[in-house]
Amino acid sequence: MKTLLSVLLVTVLLGNANNLEPKISLNAAEQEYLRTKKEITMCVDPDWEPFEVIDKNGDHVGIAADLIQLAAKRAGLNIKLIRTTTWEETLKLSKSK
């Protein structure tokens, strides 16, 4: 199931690279939210290769990391990684906002 989801995300976000618009269109409410928010924080699964991992340098790398970077660039988002060491820690931080 996770593999299928990843394939679908890649297909939707990447599609035919020659025909993609460089930006993601956001409605007025979404644009206002991002103007006031300034930065989006996220936690990830730090050890879920090849989808995502926090490497020895503390960088988020892998398939999910590439997709998140692409979406952030196209939407003009500033995303800050909150580094965690386990999936359980990620879930705990995510639930506590």
C-alpha positions as CSV (number, residue, x, y, z in Angstrom):
1,M,0.0,0.0,0.0
2,K,2.8,2.5,0.9
3,T,4.5,1.6,-2.4
4,L,1.4,2.3,-4.4
5,L,0.9,5.6,-2.6
6,S,4.4,6.6,-3.4
7,V,4.0,5.7,-7.0
8,L,0.8,7.8,-7.2
9,L,2.5,10.8,-5.6
10,V,5.4,10.6,-8.0
11,T,3.0,10.4,-10.9
12,V,0.8,13.3,-9.8
13,L,3.7,15.6,-8.7
14,L,6.1,14.8,-11.5
15,G,3.9,13.8,-14.4
16,N,5.5,14.7,-17.6
17,A,8.3,17.0,-16.5
18,N,8.1,18.9,-19.8
19,N,4.5,19.9,-19.4
20,L,4.3,20.9,-15.7
21,E,3.5,24.4,-14.6
22,P,6.3,25.7,-12.4
23,K,3.9,26.8,-9.6
24,I,1.0,25.3,-7.7
25,S,-2.1,27.5,-7.7
26,L,-3.4,28.4,-4.3
27,N,-6.8,30.1,-3.6
28,A,-6.9,33.4,-1.7
29,A,-7.5,31.8,1.7
30,E,-4.6,29.4,1.3
31,Q,-2.3,32.3,0.2
32,E,-3.4,34.4,3.2
33,Y,-2.7,31.5,5.5
34,L,0.8,31.1,4.2
35,R,1.5,34.8,4.4
36,T,0.6,34.8,8.1
37,K,2.2,31.4,8.8
38,K,5.6,32.3,7.3
39,E,6.9,28.7,7.9
40,I,5.4,25.2,7.9
41,T,7.0,22.7,10.2
42,M,7.0,19.0,9.6
43,C,8.3,15.8,11.2
44,V,9.1,12.7,9.1
45,D,9.8,9.0,9.6
46,P,13.6,9.3,10.3
47,D,14.3,5.7,9.1
48,W,12.0,4.6,6.3
49,E,14.4,4.0,3.3
50,P,14.1,4.5,0.4
51,F,11.1,6.7,1.0
52,E,12.7,9.0,3.6
53,V,15.4,9.1,6.2
54,I,17.2,11.7,8.2
55,D,20.8,11.0,7.2
56,K,24.0,11.3,9.3
57,N,24.2,15.1,8.5
58,G,20.6,15.6,9.8
59,D,19.2,16.1,6.3
60,H,15.9,14.7,5.1
61,V,16.6,12.6,2.0
62,G,14.8,10.0,0.0
63,I,11.7,9.8,-2.3
64,A,9.4,11.7,0.0
65,A,12.0,14.4,0.7
66,D,12.3,15.0,-3.0
67,L,8.6,15.2,-3.5
68,I,8.2,17.6,-0.5
69,Q,10.9,19.8,-1.9
70,L,9.3,19.9,-5.3
71,A,5.9,20.7,-3.9
72,A,7.3,23.4,-1.6
73,K,9.2,25.0,-4.4
74,R,6.1,25.0,-6.7
75,A,3.8,26.4,-3.9
76,G,6.4,28.9,-2.6
77,L,6.4,27.2,0.8
78,N,9.1,27.5,3.5
79,I,9.2,24.1,5.2
80,K,11.2,23.5,8.3
81,L,12.2,20.0,9.3
82,I,11.8,19.1,13.0
83,R,14.3,16.3,13.4
84,T,13.3,13.2,15.3
85,T,15.1,9.9,15.9
86,T,12.2,7.5,15.9
87,W,8.8,7.2,14.2
88,E,7.2,7.2,17.7
89,E,8.8,10.5,18.5
90,T,7.5,11.9,15.2
91,L,4.0,10.8,16.0
92,K,4.2,12.3,19.5
93,L,5.4,15.6,18.2
94,S,2.9,15.7,15.4
95,K,0.0,15.0,17.8
96,S,1.2,17.8,20.1
97,K,1.5,20.2,17.2
